[in-house]
Amino acid sequence: MHVIVGITGGIAAYKATAIIRLLTEAGHTVKVIPTQNALRFIGATTLEALSHNTVDPDLYTDVESVKHVALGQEADLVIVAPASASFLARYSAGIADDLLGNTLLVTKAPLVVAPAMHTEMWLHPATQANVKLLTERGVHILEPAVGRLTGEDSGIGRLPEPEEIVSFALSKIGRQDLAGKRFLITAGGTREEIDPVRFIGNKSSGKQGIAIALEAAQRGATVTLIAANIAAVPSEIQNVIPVQDTQQLSQKLNEQLAEQDVLVMAAAVADFRVANTASNKLKRSELGNHLQLELVANEDILANAVKRIQAEHLQVVTVGFAAETAADTHQLEELAKSKLAHKGCDLVVANNVANGAVFDADTNDVLILTRSGRTVAAQGSKRLVAAELLDVIADLQAK
């Protein structure tokens, strides 16, 4: 897909680099059109390096190609981030005296605008009138976030995070190949209580599960996310069921399973729990220098879900995750094949977590193995890995 990223003059222009990277890592062709004021905040060299395309905002170069028309007609999606108050005023008035303004008047592609400015500027009646007018014309406005602004003040006007902007923008044009499908996705890591203040947990951040949920929703699926100890879930995921421990996760999963088309078990589920959880805080002064905990096995949620699906003849595609410490890719694949056979699921996503890799990172490197013998390698941003996984799931459902 051909995406134009317009950048206007504002301190938040530096965040455009992450927007560009997310789009290119997802396989899109990105053309950046900064305004002259934007180049005061971020250099063309940086934008060229990240987009892999030249950056020339001058309307009066390459005139023989009528480049503003070519750019506008070629675009499948246009994102302007950050969008300054001045840009909103000029664009709402149809003023086109630079390359970005002219390109926007030509294109028929969906346009997403993410304003960023100080609170007073955003709330000014003129700005609000411009936003209202652009919205009425079909422009998709992603309203500013609330947070720290330039200087010491805080309030509405902060540019949303790049991941939110990209997700919002792609949702306006993305494939709908999963429309009508119901996805149940688990994410995060379960915590097994020792006493009211302590627990046994793991390092899972839930980022990969959230990326899968966002990608599935963008492609038209109805998504239910069972979130195990995830502090903040993106607002785009509307049906969220919070859980803490493995038993809670199992209960909520079984309540939802019969109504689903796909189960994605991305959560890191504890294999063991404490046999006798203390009702009061354990005190070292009373315990001495040693504490022994008796652990008992939790149920194998994925294996039991597969057994239920088979027993009740449910039409649910099951996806397991295998976090392994492997010496190399060959060993990782063998471990994944073993888990695929043991769990009985339709496909397994395996990654190598040796030396703490993957946890809380924004990138991933996985092998996707199906029961039919297909192996797909996916690496890059966790959103890109999610897209690759959903492609495999969509292929399975199409057969």
C-alpha positions as CSV (number, residue, x, y, z in Angstrom):
1,M,0.0,0.0,0.0
2,H,1.2,3.5,-0.8
3,V,1.1,5.8,2.2
4,I,1.8,9.5,2.4
5,V,3.0,10.8,5.7
6,G,2.6,14.6,6.0
7,I,4.5,16.3,8.8
8,T,3.8,19.9,9.8
9,G,5.8,22.3,12.1
10,G,5.6,21.3,15.7
11,I,7.8,19.9,18.5
12,A,5.9,16.5,18.1
13,A,7.4,16.1,14.6
14,Y,10.0,13.8,16.1
15,K,7.3,11.2,16.7
16,A,6.7,11.0,13.0
17,T,9.9,8.9,12.7
18,A,8.1,6.1,14.7
19,I,5.0,6.3,12.5
20,I,7.2,6.0,9.4
21,R,9.1,3.0,10.8
22,L,5.9,1.2,11.8
23,L,4.5,1.6,8.3
24,T,7.6,0.5,6.5
25,E,8.1,-2.5,8.8
26,A,4.5,-3.5,8.0
27,G,5.5,-3.6,4.3
28,H,4.0,-0.4,3.1
29,T,5.6,2.1,0.7
30,V,5.9,5.4,2.5
31,K,6.4,8.8,0.9
32,V,7.1,11.6,3.4
33,I,6.0,15.2,2.7
34,P,7.1,17.6,5.4
35,T,6.3,21.3,5.3
36,Q,9.2,23.7,5.4
37,N,8.4,24.5,9.1
38,A,8.5,20.7,9.8
39,L,12.1,20.6,8.5
40,R,13.0,23.0,11.3
41,F,12.2,20.3,13.8
42,I,13.4,17.2,11.9
43,G,15.8,16.7,9.1
44,A,15.1,15.3,5.6
45,T,18.0,12.9,5.9
46,T,16.4,11.1,8.8
47,L,13.0,10.9,7.0
48,E,14.7,9.5,3.9
49,A,16.6,6.9,5.8
50,L,13.4,5.7,7.6
51,S,11.1,5.8,4.6
52,H,13.7,4.6,2.0
53,N,12.4,7.4,-0.3
54,T,13.7,10.8,-1.2
55,V,12.2,13.8,0.6
56,D,11.6,16.9,-1.5
57,P,8.9,19.2,-0.2
58,D,9.4,21.8,-2.9
59,L,6.4,22.2,-5.1
60,Y,8.5,23.7,-7.9
61,T,10.9,20.8,-8.6
62,D,10.1,17.9,-11.0
63,V,7.4,20.1,-12.4
64,E,7.3,18.0,-15.6
65,S,5.9,15.1,-13.6
66,V,3.3,17.3,-11.9
67,K,4.3,15.5,-8.7
68,H,1.6,16.7,-6.5
69,V,-1.0,15.1,-8.8
70,A,1.1,11.9,-9.1
71,L,1.5,11.7,-5.4
72,G,-2.2,12.4,-4.6
73,Q,-3.4,9.9,-7.2
74,E,-1.0,7.1,-6.2
75,A,-1.8,7.3,-2.5
76,D,-3.9,4.6,-0.8
77,L,-3.8,6.4,2.5
78,V,-2.6,9.8,3.8
79,I,-1.6,10.5,7.4
80,V,-0.7,14.0,8.6
81,A,1.0,13.9,12.0
82,P,1.5,16.1,13.8
83,A,-1.0,18.5,12.4
84,S,-0.5,22.1,13.7
85,A,-3.2,24.6,14.3
86,S,-2.0,26.6,11.3
87,F,-2.2,23.5,9.1
88,L,-5.8,22.9,10.2
89,A,-6.8,26.4,9.4
90,R,-5.1,26.4,6.0
91,Y,-6.4,23.1,4.9
92,S,-10.0,23.8,6.0
93,A,-9.8,27.0,3.9
94,G,-8.4,25.0,0.9
95,I,-5.1,27.0,0.9
96,A,-2.6,25.0,-1.1
97,D,0.7,26.9,-1.5
98,D,3.1,24.0,-0.8
99,L,3.5,20.4,-1.9
100,L,1.5,18.9,1.0
101,G,-1.4,21.2,0.6
102,N,-1.6,20.6,-3.1
103,T,-1.3,16.9,-2.7
104,L,-4.2,16.8,-0.2
105,L,-6.5,18.7,-2.6
106,V,-5.7,16.1,-5.3
107,T,-6.0,12.8,-3.4
108,K,-9.1,10.8,-3.0
109,A,-7.4,8.5,-0.5
110,P,-8.6,8.3,3.2
111,L,-7.0,11.1,5.1
112,V,-6.2,10.8,8.8
113,V,-5.1,13.9,10.7
114,A,-3.6,13.8,14.2
115,P,-3.4,17.4,15.6
116,A,-0.9,18.4,18.3
117,M,-0.7,21.7,20.0
118,H,-1.0,23.5,23.3
119,T,-4.3,23.1,25.1
120,E,-5.4,26.7,24.6
121,M,-4.8,26.4,20.8
122,W,-6.7,23.2,20.6
123,L,-9.7,24.6,22.5
124,H,-9.8,27.9,20.6
125,P,-13.1,28.3,18.8
126,A,-11.3,28.8,15.5
127,T,-9.5,25.5,15.8
128,Q,-12.6,23.7,16.9
129,A,-14.5,25.1,14.0
130,N,-11.8,24.0,11.6
131,V,-11.8,20.5,13.0
132,K,-15.6,20.3,12.7
133,L,-15.5,21.4,9.1
134,L,-12.8,18.9,8.2
135,T,-14.7,16.1,9.9
136,E,-17.9,17.0,8.0
137,R,-15.8,16.7,4.8
138,G,-14.8,13.2,5.6
139,V,-11.4,13.8,7.2
140,H,-10.7,11.3,10.0
141,I,-9.5,13.4,13.0
142,L,-7.7,11.5,15.8
143,E,-8.1,13.9,18.7
144,P,-5.1,14.8,20.8
145,A,-4.2,12.9,23.9
146,V,-4.0,14.4,27.4
147,G,-0.5,14.6,28.9
148,R,2.7,16.5,29.2
149,L,3.1,19.3,26.6
150,T,6.1,21.4,25.7
151,G,7.4,23.1,28.8
152,E,6.0,22.3,32.3
153,D,2.3,22.3,31.4
154,S,0.0,19.3,30.8
155,G,-3.4,18.9,29.3
156,I,-5.1,18.0,26.0
157,G,-3.1,18.6,22.9
158,R,-0.4,15.9,23.1
159,L,0.1,13.9,19.9
160,P,-1.2,10.3,20.4
161,E,1.4,7.6,20.4
162,P,2.6,6.4,17.0
163,E,1.1,2.9,17.4
164,E,-2.3,4.4,18.1
165,I,-2.0,6.7,15.0
166,V,-1.0,3.9,12.7
167,S,-3.7,1.6,14.0
168,F,-6.3,4.2,13.7
169,A,-5.2,5.1,10.2
170,L,-5.0,1.6,8.9
171,S,-8.4,0.8,10.3
172,K,-9.8,3.3,7.7
173,I,-8.5,1.3,4.8
174,G,-7.4,-2.1,6.0
175,R,-8.5,-5.5,4.7
176,Q,-11.7,-6.9,6.0
177,D,-10.8,-10.5,5.4
178,L,-11.7,-11.4,9.0
179,A,-15.1,-9.7,9.0
180,G,-17.7,-11.8,10.8
181,K,-15.0,-13.9,12.6
182,R,-14.9,-14.0,16.4
183,F,-11.5,-14.0,18.1
184,L,-10.8,-14.9,21.7
185,I,-7.3,-13.8,22.5
186,T,-5.4,-14.1,25.8
187,A,-2.5,-11.8,26.6
188,G,-0.2,-10.9,29.4
189,G,1.1,-13.1,32.2
190,T,-0.8,-14.8,35.0
191,R,0.2,-14.2,38.7
192,E,-0.2,-16.9,41.3
193,E,-0.7,-15.4,44.8
194,I,1.6,-16.3,47.7
195,D,0.0,-13.9,50.2
196,P,-2.0,-10.7,49.8
197,V,1.1,-8.7,48.7
198,R,3.3,-11.3,46.9
199,F,2.9,-13.5,43.8
200,I,4.8,-15.8,41.4
201,G,4.7,-14.3,38.0
202,N,6.6,-14.1,34.7
203,K,8.0,-11.5,32.3
204,S,5.3,-11.4,29.7
205,S,4.2,-7.8,28.9
206,G,1.2,-8.8,26.7
207,K,2.5,-6.7,23.8
208,Q,2.3,-9.5,21.3
209,G,-1.2,-10.5,22.3
210,I,-2.4,-6.9,22.1
211,A,-0.8,-6.6,18.7
212,I,-2.8,-9.6,17.5
213,A,-6.0,-8.2,19.0
214,L,-5.5,-4.8,17.3
215,E,-4.6,-6.4,13.9
216,A,-7.6,-8.8,14.1
217,A,-10.0,-5.9,14.9
218,Q,-8.6,-3.8,12.1
219,R,-9.3,-6.6,9.7
220,G,-12.9,-6.8,10.7
221,A,-12.9,-9.5,13.4
222,T,-14.9,-9.2,16.7
223,V,-12.3,-9.5,19.4
224,T,-12.6,-10.5,23.0
225,L,-9.3,-10.0,24.9
226,I,-8.7,-11.8,28.2
227,A,-6.0,-9.6,29.7
228,A,-3.8,-11.0,32.4
229,N,-2.3,-8.2,34.5
230,I,-1.9,-5.7,31.6
231,A,-1.8,-2.2,32.9
232,A,-3.2,-0.4,29.9
233,V,-5.2,-1.9,27.0
234,P,-5.6,0.3,23.8
235,S,-9.1,1.8,23.5
236,E,-9.6,0.2,20.1
237,I,-10.0,-3.2,21.9
238,Q,-13.5,-2.7,23.4
239,N,-14.3,-6.1,24.8
240,V,-11.7,-6.7,27.6
241,I,-11.9,-9.2,30.4
242,P,-9.3,-8.6,33.1
243,V,-7.9,-11.6,35.0
244,Q,-5.1,-12.2,37.5
245,D,-4.4,-15.9,37.9
246,T,-4.5,-19.0,35.8
247,Q,-7.8,-20.3,37.3
248,Q,-9.5,-17.0,36.5
249,L,-8.2,-17.1,33.0
250,S,-9.4,-20.7,32.5
251,Q,-12.9,-19.8,33.8
252,K,-13.3,-16.8,31.6
253,L,-11.9,-18.6,28.6
254,N,-14.4,-21.5,29.0
255,E,-17.3,-19.0,29.4
256,Q,-16.4,-17.5,26.0
257,L,-15.1,-20.5,24.0
258,A,-18.3,-21.9,22.5
259,E,-19.1,-18.6,20.8
260,Q,-15.7,-18.2,19.1
261,D,-14.1,-19.0,15.7
262,V,-10.5,-18.6,16.8
263,L,-8.7,-19.0,20.1
264,V,-5.3,-17.4,20.4
265,M,-3.4,-18.4,23.6
266,A,-0.8,-15.7,23.6
267,A,-0.8,-15.2,27.4
268,A,2.1,-16.7,29.4
269,V,0.2,-19.0,31.8
270,A,1.8,-20.2,35.0
271,D,2.4,-24.0,35.1
272,F,2.2,-24.0,38.9
273,R,0.4,-22.2,41.7
274,V,1.0,-22.1,45.5
275,A,-0.8,-24.9,47.2
276,N,-1.7,-23.0,50.4
277,T,-2.0,-19.3,49.8
278,A,-1.5,-17.2,53.0
279,S,-4.5,-15.1,54.0
280,N,-2.2,-12.6,55.8
281,K,1.1,-11.1,54.7
282,L,4.0,-13.4,55.5
283,K,6.5,-11.7,57.8
284,R,10.2,-12.4,57.7
285,S,10.5,-11.8,61.4
286,E,8.3,-14.8,61.9
287,L,9.6,-17.0,59.1
288,G,13.4,-16.7,59.7
289,N,15.9,-17.1,56.9
290,H,14.1,-19.8,54.9
291,L,10.7,-20.0,53.2
292,Q,9.4,-23.2,51.5
293,L,6.4,-23.0,49.2
294,E,4.5,-26.0,48.0
295,L,3.6,-25.7,44.4
296,V,0.9,-27.7,42.6
297,A,0.3,-27.9,38.8
298,N,-2.2,-25.7,37.1
299,E,-4.4,-27.2,34.5
300,D,-3.2,-27.2,30.9
301,I,-5.7,-24.7,29.6
302,L,-4.8,-25.0,25.9
303,A,-4.8,-28.8,25.8
304,N,-8.1,-28.9,27.7
305,A,-9.6,-26.3,25.4
306,V,-8.6,-28.5,22.4
307,K,-10.2,-31.5,24.1
308,R,-13.4,-29.6,24.7
309,I,-13.5,-28.3,21.1
310,Q,-13.2,-31.9,19.8
311,A,-15.7,-33.4,22.2
312,E,-18.3,-30.7,21.5
313,H,-17.5,-30.5,17.8
314,L,-16.9,-26.8,18.0
315,Q,-15.5,-25.1,14.9
316,V,-12.7,-23.2,16.6
317,V,-9.1,-22.7,15.2
318,T,-6.7,-23.0,18.1
319,V,-3.3,-21.2,18.3
320,G,-0.7,-21.9,20.9
321,F,2.4,-20.1,21.8
322,A,5.8,-21.7,22.7
323,A,8.3,-19.5,24.5
324,E,11.5,-21.6,24.3
325,T,15.2,-21.3,25.2
326,A,16.7,-22.8,22.1
327,A,20.3,-23.0,20.9
328,D,19.3,-22.2,17.3
329,T,16.4,-22.1,14.8
330,H,16.5,-25.8,14.2
331,Q,16.1,-26.6,17.8
332,L,13.3,-24.0,18.1
333,E,11.5,-25.7,15.3
334,E,11.8,-29.1,16.9
335,L,10.5,-27.8,20.2
336,A,7.6,-26.2,18.4
337,K,6.7,-29.4,16.6
338,S,6.7,-31.3,19.9
339,K,4.4,-28.7,21.5
340,L,2.1,-28.8,18.5
341,A,1.7,-32.5,18.8
342,H,1.4,-32.5,22.6
343,K,-1.2,-29.7,22.7
344,G,-3.2,-30.9,19.7
345,C,-3.8,-27.3,18.5
346,D,-4.0,-26.2,14.9
347,L,-0.8,-24.1,14.9
348,V,1.9,-23.0,17.2
349,V,3.8,-19.7,17.3
350,A,7.3,-20.3,18.7
351,N,9.9,-17.8,19.7
352,N,13.3,-18.0,21.3
353,V,13.4,-16.2,24.7
354,A,17.0,-17.2,25.6
355,N,18.8,-14.4,27.5
356,G,15.6,-12.6,28.1
357,A,14.9,-11.8,24.5
358,V,11.4,-10.7,23.3
359,F,9.9,-9.9,26.7
360,D,8.6,-6.3,26.8
361,A,10.3,-5.7,23.4
362,D,8.5,-4.0,20.5
363,T,9.9,-6.6,18.0
364,N,9.7,-10.3,17.7
365,D,11.2,-13.2,15.7
366,V,9.0,-16.3,15.5
367,L,8.3,-19.5,13.7
368,I,4.6,-20.3,12.9
369,L,4.0,-24.0,12.5
370,T,0.7,-25.6,11.4
371,R,-0.6,-29.1,11.9
372,S,-0.5,-29.6,8.2
373,G,3.3,-29.1,8.1
374,R,3.5,-25.5,7.0
375,T,6.2,-23.4,8.5
376,V,6.3,-19.6,8.3
377,A,9.1,-17.4,9.7
378,A,8.0,-13.9,10.8
379,Q,10.2,-11.1,12.2
380,G,9.9,-7.4,12.8
381,S,7.5,-5.3,14.9
382,K,5.0,-7.3,16.9
383,R,2.3,-5.8,14.8
384,L,3.9,-7.2,11.7
385,V,4.3,-10.6,13.3
386,A,0.6,-10.4,14.2
387,A,-0.3,-9.7,10.6
388,E,1.7,-12.7,9.4
389,L,0.0,-14.9,12.0
390,L,-3.5,-13.7,10.9
391,D,-2.6,-14.4,7.3
392,V,-1.9,-18.0,8.2
393,I,-5.1,-18.3,10.3
394,A,-7.1,-16.8,7.4
395,D,-5.6,-19.3,5.0
396,L,-6.6,-22.2,7.4
397,Q,-10.2,-20.9,7.5
398,A,-10.4,-20.5,3.8
399,K,-9.7,-24.2,3.2
